[in-house]
Amino acid sequence: MIFNSDPWKRELKRIAHTLGKYQGQRRWSDASYARFEQSVMVGCYIVRRIAESFQPMIVAQTSIPLLAFPATKESYRLWWPVVAEHFDLSKSRRVNQSLKFIYDQMIHTYVFSPWFDENHKLAGVFFSSDRNKDECVFRLGIDELIQVFENIATIKGKFQLRFGPDRNEQIMPRSKPATDH
């Protein structure tokens, strides 16, 4: 449980800015790929922590459009995820998924690969969790991911948790006992 969301939101805003810089990057070294993946993973983890600690309604109310591509062959335990070799990129279907679904997929990712447009610029990310890897891979646009991170990083309001003095339990509003008349 986190008690102050401000440092988490500042880091999420920094990550969103970093992801924006990747859009203009032309050359990608192995280290660049690793830093990109780390940024996405840490950003999704921060979203999860904020949502679970303070704002569960973020997760419930946010629906994000994705493209899903079916698997063409069963994945193997060890393989570099060349997305086009394992998924049929000519057969996409639009799906809307919750933010919780997306960050769970990202955090438990098995397939993770940047998606580049025809100009070789970063356009998004392919991802699929270990649970879904044999069914399909999802594609999320980088602009949408940056927007999600920025929106959550700029949520206004003070988040406070209140705890009882003796047992460190969260105080919940108590309903009045029912009376029979």
Buried (B, 14 or more C-beta within 10 A) or exposed (E): EBEEBEEBBEBBBBBBEBBBEBBEBEEBEEEEEEBBBEBBBBBBBBBBBBBBBBBEEBBEEBEBEBBBBEBEEEBEEEEEBEBEEBBBBEEBEEBEBBBBBBBBBBBEBBBBBBBEEEEEEBBBBBBBBEEBBEEBBBBBBBEBBBEBBBBBBEEEEEBEEEEEEEEEEEEEEEEEEEEEE
